[in-house]
Amino acid sequence: MTGTERAKLDFQDRFDAVKSRNGWTNKDLAKVLKVSTVTVSRLRSTPFGASGRNVMTIHALYEEAMGR
Protein backbone atom coordinates (compact mmCIF):
# COMPACT_ATOMS: atom_id res chain seq x y z
CA MET A 1 0.00 0.00 0.00
CA THR A 2 1.35 3.41 -0.95
CA GLY A 3 1.53 6.40 1.35
CA THR A 4 -1.24 8.08 -0.63
CA GLU A 5 -3.53 5.08 -0.27
CA ARG A 6 -2.80 4.91 3.46
CA ALA A 7 -3.51 8.64 3.86
CA LYS A 8 -6.84 8.24 2.07
CA LEU A 9 -7.85 5.32 4.29
CA ASP A 10 -6.79 7.21 7.43
CA PHE A 11 -8.89 10.19 6.38
CA GLN A 12 -11.89 7.98 5.64
CA ASP A 13 -11.52 6.36 9.07
CA ARG A 14 -11.49 9.79 10.72
CA PHE A 15 -14.44 10.92 8.61
CA ASP A 16 -16.45 7.86 9.68
CA ALA A 17 -15.41 8.29 13.33
CA VAL A 18 -16.63 11.91 13.34
CA LYS A 19 -20.02 10.86 12.02
CA SER A 20 -20.28 7.86 14.35
CA ARG A 21 -19.14 9.62 17.55
CA ASN A 22 -21.55 12.50 16.96
CA GLY A 23 -24.42 10.37 15.62
CA TRP A 24 -24.43 12.44 12.44
CA THR A 25 -25.72 11.66 8.98
CA ASN A 26 -24.21 13.15 5.83
CA LYS A 27 -26.93 15.80 6.04
CA ASP A 28 -25.89 16.73 9.61
CA LEU A 29 -22.23 16.90 8.63
CA ALA A 30 -23.11 19.02 5.59
CA LYS A 31 -24.73 21.56 7.91
CA VAL A 32 -21.63 21.70 10.09
CA LEU A 33 -19.34 22.12 7.08
CA LYS A 34 -21.81 24.49 5.37
CA VAL A 35 -21.77 22.45 2.16
CA SER A 36 -24.19 20.18 0.32
CA THR A 37 -24.69 16.50 1.08
CA VAL A 38 -23.23 15.72 -2.35
CA THR A 39 -20.05 17.54 -1.32
CA VAL A 40 -19.89 15.49 1.89
CA SER A 41 -20.20 12.26 -0.10
CA ARG A 42 -17.46 13.38 -2.48
CA LEU A 43 -15.28 14.48 0.44
CA ARG A 44 -15.25 10.96 1.82
CA SER A 45 -14.70 9.22 -1.50
CA THR A 46 -12.10 11.61 -2.94
CA PRO A 47 -10.51 13.64 -0.14
CA PHE A 48 -7.59 14.73 -2.33
CA GLY A 49 -9.98 16.58 -4.62
CA ALA A 50 -11.77 18.32 -1.76
CA SER A 51 -11.42 21.77 -0.28
CA GLY A 52 -8.58 21.97 2.19
CA ARG A 53 -10.90 23.79 4.59
CA ASN A 54 -13.26 20.81 4.67
CA VAL A 55 -10.44 18.32 5.15
CA MET A 56 -8.96 20.35 8.00
CA THR A 57 -12.39 20.75 9.60
CA ILE A 58 -12.86 16.97 9.55
CA HIS A 59 -9.47 16.56 11.26
CA ALA A 60 -10.41 19.17 13.90
CA LEU A 61 -13.80 17.53 14.49
CA TYR A 62 -12.04 14.18 14.87
CA GLU A 63 -9.64 15.56 17.48
CA GLU A 64 -12.60 17.09 19.34
CA ALA A 65 -14.62 13.88 19.18
CA MET A 66 -11.70 11.87 20.49
CA GLY A 67 -11.11 14.31 23.34
CA ARG A 68 -7.70 15.47 22.22
C-alpha positions as CSV (number, residue, x, y, z in Angstrom):
1,M,0.0,0.0,0.0
2,T,1.4,3.4,-1.0
3,G,1.5,6.4,1.4
4,T,-1.2,8.1,-0.6
5,E,-3.5,5.1,-0.3
6,R,-2.8,4.9,3.5
7,A,-3.5,8.6,3.9
8,K,-6.8,8.2,2.1
9,L,-7.9,5.3,4.3
10,D,-6.8,7.2,7.4
11,F,-8.9,10.2,6.4
12,Q,-11.9,8.0,5.6
13,D,-11.5,6.4,9.1
14,R,-11.5,9.8,10.7
15,F,-14.4,10.9,8.6
16,D,-16.4,7.9,9.7
17,A,-15.4,8.3,13.3
18,V,-16.6,11.9,13.3
19,K,-20.0,10.9,12.0
20,S,-20.3,7.9,14.3
21,R,-19.1,9.6,17.6
22,N,-21.6,12.5,17.0
23,G,-24.4,10.4,15.6
24,W,-24.4,12.4,12.4
25,T,-25.7,11.7,9.0
26,N,-24.2,13.1,5.8
27,K,-26.9,15.8,6.0
28,D,-25.9,16.7,9.6
29,L,-22.2,16.9,8.6
30,A,-23.1,19.0,5.6
31,K,-24.7,21.6,7.9
32,V,-21.6,21.7,10.1
33,L,-19.3,22.1,7.1
34,K,-21.8,24.5,5.4
35,V,-21.8,22.5,2.2
36,S,-24.2,20.2,0.3
37,T,-24.7,16.5,1.1
38,V,-23.2,15.7,-2.3
39,T,-20.1,17.5,-1.3
40,V,-19.9,15.5,1.9
41,S,-20.2,12.3,-0.1
42,R,-17.5,13.4,-2.5
43,L,-15.3,14.5,0.4
44,R,-15.2,11.0,1.8
45,S,-14.7,9.2,-1.5
46,T,-12.1,11.6,-2.9
47,P,-10.5,13.6,-0.1
48,F,-7.6,14.7,-2.3
49,G,-10.0,16.6,-4.6
50,A,-11.8,18.3,-1.8
51,S,-11.4,21.8,-0.3
52,G,-8.6,22.0,2.2
53,R,-10.9,23.8,4.6
54,N,-13.3,20.8,4.7
55,V,-10.4,18.3,5.1
56,M,-9.0,20.3,8.0
57,T,-12.4,20.7,9.6
58,I,-12.9,17.0,9.6
59,H,-9.5,16.6,11.3
60,A,-10.4,19.2,13.9
61,L,-13.8,17.5,14.5
62,Y,-12.0,14.2,14.9
63,E,-9.6,15.6,17.5
64,E,-12.6,17.1,19.3
65,A,-14.6,13.9,19.2
66,M,-11.7,11.9,20.5
67,G,-11.1,14.3,23.3
68,R,-7.7,15.5,22.2
